[in-house]
Amino acid sequence: MARFDLYDNPDDETRRLAPYLLDVQSTHVGILPTRIVIPLRPTPDLGFSGKPSDLLPVLEINGEKHFLDTPAMSAVPLSALGRRIGSLADRRDAILAALDRIFGAY
């Protein structure tokens, strides 16, 4: 498990609304039985203002645009995540800006 690894959403009930989960937890606390993840949702479901922002950056996965639903981040059991399907480490700056925005690091 590594920070910015991408996973299929393992939950049958929420997978349609958020098909992917992004691991944003530091690898320095990898011994925990949970991981902090942020769901990625299809851009047509973009809420609030209806526009991407540094809080809700749009990221492309398999040729489709999804927004990082930063306010919906949560902890999930490590055992639930399954196999890594990719990495969004190349979008690190946008992801960290979203985390900074929600935690008030400005």
MOBEL-V285198 format. One record per backbone hydrogen bond with DSSP energy under -1.0 kcal/mol. CO is the residue of the C=O (numbers start at 1). NH is the residue of the N-H. E is the energy in kcal/mol with one decimal. If there is no record, write none. Layout:
<<CO,NH,E> <CO,NH,E>>
This chain:
<<2,5,-1.8> <4,88,-3.0> <5,23,-2.7> <6,85,-3.1> <6,86,-1.0> <7,21,-2.6> <11,15,-1.6> <14,18,-2.4> <19,9,-2.5> <20,40,-2.5> <21,7,-2.4> <22,38,-2.0> <23,4,-3.6> <26,29,-1.3> <27,30,-1.2> <29,32,-1.4> <33,78,-2.8> <35,76,-2.4> <36,24,-2.6> <37,74,-2.3> <38,22,-2.5> <39,69,-2.5> <40,20,-1.2> <41,67,-3.0> <42,45,-2.0> <43,46,-2.1> <47,50,-2.5> <57,68,-2.7> <59,66,-2.6> <61,64,-1.9> <64,61,-3.1> <65,43,-1.6> <66,59,-3.5> <67,41,-2.4> <68,70,-2.1> <69,72,-2.1> <70,73,-1.8> <74,37,-3.1> <76,35,-2.3> <77,80,-1.6> <78,81,-1.1> <86,6,-2.8> <88,91,-2.3> <89,92,-1.6> <91,95,-2.2> <92,96,-3.0> <93,97,-2.1> <94,98,-1.7> <95,99,-2.1> <96,100,-2.8> <97,101,-2.3> <98,102,-2.1> <99,103,-2.0> <100,105,-2.6>>
